[in-house]
Amino acid sequence: MDKDPWTDSDPQPGDFDEFLATIDRRDRRLVEENEGNAQAKLTRVVRVSGEDAARLDELAAKRGQEPGEVVGELVREA
């Protein structure tokens, strides 16, 4: 099965070359090429409220963690 660079967790140089070649020349100014940054991090805000928030707080307290740490573990284990 071919890998899909749009969903691959580790896209490689050249993965999008075929797509970029299809972009109209007038729109090329919208494309920026750079080396990237292996140290870059993405922050995602997750909103939890009501009973779910209470359960998350309880779970975090039982584990001796902050709620964000519990969510991070759950995502990594999924």
HUJOBEL-V965218 format. One record per pair of residues at least 4 apart in sequence whose ideal C-beta (glycine too) atoms are under 7 Angstrom apart, sorted by the first residue. I is the first residue (numbers start at 0). GAP is how many residues later the second one is. D is the distance in whole Angstrom. If there is no record, write none. Layout:
i: {I & I}
gap: {GAP & GAP}
d: {D & D}
//
This chain:
i: {2 & 3 & 4 & 4 & 4 & 10 & 15 & 16 & 19 & 22 & 22 & 22 & 45 & 47 & 47 & 47 & 48 & 50 & 51 & 52 & 53 & 54 & 55 & 55 & 55 & 56 & 56 & 57 & 58 & 58 & 59 & 59 & 59 & 59 & 62 & 64 & 64 & 66 & 67 & 68 & 69 & 70 & 71 & 72 & 73}
gap: {5 & 4 & 6 & 10 & 11 & 4 & 4 & 4 & 11 & 4 & 5 & 8 & 25 & 4 & 5 & 8 & 4 & 4 & 4 & 4 & 4 & 4 & 4 & 11 & 14 & 4 & 10 & 4 & 4 & 11 & 5 & 6 & 7 & 10 & 7 & 4 & 5 & 4 & 4 & 4 & 4 & 4 & 4 & 4 & 4}
d: {5 & 6 & 5 & 3 & 6 & 5 & 6 & 6 & 6 & 5 & 6 & 6 & 6 & 5 & 5 & 6 & 5 & 6 & 6 & 6 & 6 & 6 & 6 & 5 & 6 & 6 & 6 & 6 & 6 & 6 & 5 & 6 & 5 & 5 & 6 & 4 & 5 & 6 & 6 & 7 & 6 & 6 & 6 & 6 & 6}
//
